[in-house]
Amino acid sequence: LQLWPAEPADGYRTLSNSAPATAPAGPAATLRVLPAPGLSLAGWQALLQAQGLQALGAPNSAGAYALAPAPGAPARPRDETLAALRASPGVRLAEPIGPGP
């Protein structure tokens, strides 16, 4: 008597199983940005869109976000993007993550 198959069917996995090896990797974070306390959500979204960036998940314990280029956004030099973020009154801190391209 067999109640269930020994191996789960393809495409079925539980949250405790590791992700399939064929899962595409997401974008790599290139910047860490701490928004100013008074920056509204609309202002944050406008800032990200203007710089061609996307936030990768929730902020860390200090409130800083890991950012990566948004899909389809025109490529810009990281130094140029950092300078624009640092000049914005809505940004308290903007730093690169890892070595630059």
N, C-alpha and C positions, 0 to 999 in steps of 0.2 A: 504494500500500500504506500503510495507516494502522494503527499498532500500538496506539494509545490515543487517546481523544477529546482534542480541543484544550483543552476546559474540563472540569474534574472534575465528576462528578455532584453534585447537591445533597446536602448532608449529609455529604459526604466532605471532609476537610481533613487536612493533615499538621500536625505540631507547629510547623513553621516558618511555616505560614500564620497570618495574624492571625485572631483570633476573629471569628465572624460579627457583623455589625452589630446583629443582633436579640438578641444575648445580653443577659440581664437584668443590670443593675448590682447588685453586692453592697451590703451595708450599709456606710455610711460610718463610719469610726472617729471616736469622740467623746472618748475618754479614752486616756491612756497610763499604764500601771501597771507598776511594778517590784515583783514579789513579794519578800518577805524570803527569805533563803537557806534557812532551815529549814522553809519552808512545803511540806507534802507535796502531791502531785498531788491526792489526795482533798480536802485542805483548800482548794486552789486552785479546784477544781471546785465545791465547796460555796460558796465565797465568790462566785464568778461567778453561780451559780444564785440565791443569796440576793439579789443585787443586780440580777438580770434582765439579765445581760451575757453576751456571748460574745467569745472571743478571735478575732481575725482573723489567722490564720496563726501563724507562729513568732515568737519574740522577736527584737528587734533585737540588734545587737552588744553593747549594754549590758545585755541581759537583760530589757528592758521590752516589754510586750505592748501592741498596739493593741486597744482594746475598743470594742464597739458594742452597742446594745441587742439582746437576743436576740429572735428571732421569737416573737411571741405574749406577750411579757412586758409587764406593765402599764407604761404610761409614767410616768416619775418625773422630777422636775426634776434636771438635771445637777449642780447645786450640792449637792443632797441626797445623790445617789449619791457624789459626791466626798467629802463629809464622812463618810459611812459607811465608804468605803474607807480614808480617812486614819486613822480611828479603829481600824481592824482591826490587830491585832498581826502579821498575815501580810502586810502591805503596807508596803514601804519608801518608795515614792513613788507618788503619784497626781496627775496633772495633766490639765487639759482640752486637747483638740486643736481648734484653731480657735475662732472666736467662738461663744458660746453661743446657744441658741435664744431 
